[in-house]
Structure formats: C-alpha cells, structure tokens
Amino acid sequence: MSGRILVVDDIPANLRLLQAQLSAEYFDVLTASNGAEAIEICRRGECDMVLLDVMMPDMDGFDICRRLKSDPTTHHLPVVMVTALDSPADRVRGLEARADDFLTKPVSEVMLIARVRSLTRLKMMTDELRMRVLTSLELAGQAPERSAVTDSGTGGRILLVDDRPASCNRLATLLALEHMVEVEAHAPDAAYHAAVGDYDLLIVSLGLENFDGLRLCSQVRALERTRHLPIVAIADADSGTRLLRGLEIGVNDYLLRPVDKNELLARARTQVRRRRYTDRLRDNVQTSIEMAVTDSLTGLHNRRYLEMHLTTLSEQAASRGKRLALMIIDIDHFKVINDTYGHDVGDEVLREFATRLRESVRGADLACRYGGEEFVVVMPDTTLAAASGIAERLRSLVASQPFTINRGARKVDVTISIGLTALEKKGEAASDVLKRADTALYRAKRDGRNRVVAQAA
C-alpha cells in the first residue's frame, strides 16, 4: 500500500530527511515550506495525509491543523504533528486542534512509518465511502462533512477493557467526564461485548493480566460487526514493539502510561468523531443505493431493480429446472380516479395498493412498481396454477374492500386486472416472459377488467 504524504517544514534539512525516509518505504512525498502552500495542496486533493511541523514563522502547525480540520473539503485528511515540543500541554494542544497524532522528536523511524501506514490505510478506506456519497445527492439536508466539522466528539459510547482495578477505575472515571463508559474486566468476553454493544470506541489495555490484549484487538478486527470500530490501545512506555504490532493489525491510536487526563480525552474525542463520520458516510451510501432501486411513492422496488434481477432469476430457474411465474397488474381506470378525486388521492391509492400487494405475496416473491399504475410480481419456484391462486386472492382483496383515503374521510372503490404467465422453456429470454404477461394483461382489460388472465408459453 502506497500513499501521497505531504511533509510541511520550514527547515530544508528536515524536509529532506523525512522525504528520504518515506520514499524508502515507497510513499510518494510532496513538500511545503509554509502553511499557505500546505493548505492549498490539501485543498486541491493532492495528498493522503500531512506530516506537520509545529514551529514555523508565518503560521504555526496548530493554526494550519485547525484550518484544515474546520474546512469540509480537507477535514478528513489525517494530520500528524512531528515536533520537538514534548510537554503534555503541547501534545494536548495539538490533539485539541484535531491533529490525528502528535509525535515528539526524536521519533523512531519504525514507529513513524507504522503510524503513517496506519493513517494512510484509514484515509483510503474513508475515501471509498466519500467518493460514493459525494457523487450522489446530499441526503437529510446536510452533507456528512459539515456534520463532522461541527461534531465535538463527546457523548460517545466507550467500552473499556482492563482487568486491573486501580487502572480501570481511574480510566473509567476520566472518560466518564465526556462519554458513557462501560467496563469489561473479563477480557475473553470483550469481543462479544463489543459486537453487541453498538460502541463508538474500544479502549484496550495491553497490560491485561490474564489475556493477550493484541489478540483481543485482532479478534475485534476479524468480526464483521466490529471491523470498523475504532480501537485505542493503552501500553507501558517500553511497549514499542507491541504497539507496532498493534498498528499493523488495525489499532487506530495508542496512549502510553502514565496516562494524561487531557490527552486521553482528546484522543477519545478524535476517534469518536471519526467513527460518527464514517457511520454517516456508510448510512448515506446505503440510502443512496436504496433510493436508486426503490420507488419513493410506494416503497416497492422500481423498474430498474426489476430489470437488473429478472434475467438472473429466470436463468437460475432454468438452470435448476425450477418454475418461475410472473404477473403484471394494472389498476383499472386509474386516470378516472385522478381526474375525479385529484392526484393526491391517486397517490394514496397507489400507496394503499402497494400495502395490499405486500400482504398478498410471499417473502420470496419480488414485487415492483413497473411504472404509473402498473406493477410486476415475480414468483420463483411457482407453477402457473399456483400463481393463478395468488393472483386471484390479490384481485379479490382489492375489489372487496374499498380504499380508505384522507384518514377515513373518503372511500374509493378500486379494481385491478392481472396478466399472468410462467417460464416454461429453458433458455427463454426474460423479456419474452414479461411480454407474454403483458399480452395476458391486455386480454384481461379487453375482456372487461377486474379479472386474472393466464397465458401459457
């Protein structure tokens, strides 16, 4: 895995050193010697993460980071501050500027590369989601980027795994200042607890007395339900090798003991914000997919979905020697309903019909709005005789009970005509089956409507 790393430092020797280290690990390296140049490169989308010096003359690293993280176009870029400043207050100041990490010089080259790899990998995963969301409509009235910029990162649900009472109690007390915290002292149960608990963050002590903390992190990453759950490891100062291994298996961040209160809270806020942002992206992607294949008025699948799946269903039926039935349904005299009562009532009739359709077909059947007042139902592993029974039950259900409109203020009598056929010949095109059902529907309407007409191959 490669990536494009922007190194920002006003000292040429520092730029050359970091450029050489990163290039040796096959990263593409860009450089900037001042804040304005760095911000412009980031806004153009030319890098995957930023290594940022703090002490610069025109604009210090804290200010650069705040500007990047407050801009919806760049807030998602990981920023790591690499500086000679080494006090806890400086580290917290960097994290509160929303830096993703704050590394103090001299930085181990191995640790630096591991951190860069970890954050670049996370950025590329997030980019996949962003690309899908940003090319679709912005949903729910605001883009995920704007929510992320204003998110405080507090109020998260955190699972803390630590089996040493003194350490556990102190960490839980500190975290509870800003979050809801649950403690799991029995580490073997923690992966299950994390999977069912809908947490925003998992914090794992690598100093567990009765379990390997890294194995727990690995188990959490392996489970589908917790694959994207942020993990923060807490380790002793001499645990460099284990921390490197942790970053390789998917740990997102770490703290060294003794844990500073403000640093703990700042790193927790960072991870909670990131979790919420990626969750919003995934929700928007899922909603966009559903909108693309769902009819917004009735909630049924739309014609696009039918066309995508009908061929597959017919080929599967033919290859397995199974039957496949299909019906096309038309609401009788729907134009008269619209002309008499108005299009709002017409829409209510369509919604009510979709409800009755769902109640009449089976779970395995595919019900779609084909267009206007026409609907299609595909019934796998169903003979023409069985499908006729289902169609007649639906016709009777519609005709026997008037549609209640405007919350009971009006009742409208509705009937439907149904054309029915079945896949009988192996290798028959799905379009031919659909056309035959449409021909049967035409006969039903010609013969007086409110009836089911079946047509065999």
Sequence and secondary structure as in RCSB ss.txt:
>XXXX:A:sequence
MSGRILVVDDIPANLRLLQAQLSAEYFDVLTASNGAEAIEICRRGECDMVLLDVMMPDMDGFDICRRLKSDPTTH
HLPVVMVTALDSPADRVRGLEARADDFLTKPVSEVMLIARVRSLTRLKMMTDELRMRVLTSLELAGQAPERSAVT
DSGTGGRILLVDDRPASCNRLATLLALEHMVEVEAHAPDAAYHAAVGDYDLLIVSLGLENFDGLRLCSQVRALER
TRHLPIVAIADADSGTRLLRGLEIGVNDYLLRPVDKNELLARARTQVRRRRYTDRLRDNVQTSIEMAVTDSLTGL
HNRRYLEMHLTTLSEQAASRGKRLALMIIDIDHFKVINDTYGHDVGDEVLREFATRLRESVRGADLACRYGGEEF
VVVMPDTTLAAASGIAERLRSLVASQPFTINRGARKVDVTISIGLTALEKKGEAASDVLKRADTALYRAKRDGRN
RVVAQAA
>XXXX:A:secstr
   EEEEE S HHHHHHHHHHHHHTT EEEEESSHHHHHHHHHTT  SEEEE S  SSS HHHHHHHHHHSTTTT
TS EEEEES  SHHHHHHHHHTT SEEEESS  HHHHHHHHHHHHHHHHHHHHHHHHHHTS   TTS HHHHHHH
    S EEEEE   HHHHHHHHHHHTTTSEEEEE  GGGHHHHHHHHT SEEEEETT SSS HHHHHHHHHHSGG
GTT  EEEEE TT HHHHHHHHHHT  EEEESS  HHHHHHHHHHHHHHHHHHHHHHHHHHHHHHHHHB TTT S
B HHHHHHHHHHHHHHHHHTT  EEEEEEEETTHHHHHHHH HHHHHHHHHHHHHHHHHHS TTSEEEEEETTEE
EEEEET  HHHHHHHHHHHHHHHHHS EEETTTTEEE   EEEEEEEE STT  HHHHHHHHHHHHHHHHHTTSS
SEEE   
